[in-house]
Amino acid sequence: MKLAEYKKIAVAVKSLPPTHEGFKTLRHMFRSYPTSTLQSIFSLEYQKRMKKTYAKHHAPEVTEHYYQRYKDGVAHAPDDPVLLQLALDVDLAPSLMARLILERFMITTNGKPPSKTLLSSMLNDTSQVADRVLSAQVFQCTLHDCCYGPLVDSVKHSIGHEYEVILQDKLKERNLTFLDEEELRKKGYDKTPDVLLEIPIAVDDQVIHWIESKASFGDETSHKTYLQDQFWSYWNRFGPGLVIYWFGFVEELDCNRARGILLRSSFPEEIVTMKFDVTPE
């Protein structure tokens, strides 16, 4: 995907709520792109927005205002999605709003803030919330949020693992031997790619020693972070490698080939393997 087209999608995301309905609207606007690509971009852009604005929502006076609005709302209509609507009204991810209100409720109930572990546990299992109305309201938020929350985290983890398995299966189909992350950690490596090829291959006339699987879209922000935190570290330890962004990437980011990092959106069909002459002398 060209950068100009990516920017069009990013601009569209700015006007949409982080809900399944919001994503349906985006998918209708850009029908030519795969759902997985749009979903990844939708999530990436909304998370950028939240990082810029979350601090103002978390200010004590603002949180108190939200809490009073919530209490007034459920007092009049406890069965309505009060908390979800409040999140959408102030442009805060529903799961993040649920976390703020739940934390404020726990302070009122227990006289002190809950631990992060307890708060996360209650968001994962809302039956732990003593207030039945708040429990239902928090659950609605996590259910409708398609960018944040425990359900989203579980889905992302599952998809990430699925594509790592797909990568390994494709290597095995071609009889390419490799070490996975677990095997590399046993050897003492701290930062490890998803697979390290025991015998290098060549892709697009470039020698490849390692492959990293990313079940996401590669935009400028995430790719820059990955380069700094992961890819250049792999390059320093193991040499040139290949990154597969399974849901696509901004084409202009594939600019480090000469230095030894290639980007692809699928497993390469044309690869060159090393052949050894075992003919006896």
Protein Blocks (a to p, Z undefined) as FASTA:
>chain_A
ZZklmmmmmmmmmmpccbfklmmmmmmmmmmbcfklmmmmmmmmmmmmmmmmmmmmmpmk
lmmmmmmmmmmmmmmmmmbcfklmmmmmnopafklmmmmmmmmmmmmmnopacdfklmmm
mmmmmmlpmblmlmmmmmmmmmmpckgcjklmmmmmmmmmmmmmmmmmmmmmnopacddf
klmmmnopabdcfbdcfbdcdeehiacfbdcdddbdddfklmmmmmmmmmmmmmmmnopc
ddddfkbpafklmmmlmnopacdfbdcfbdcdddddfbdZZ
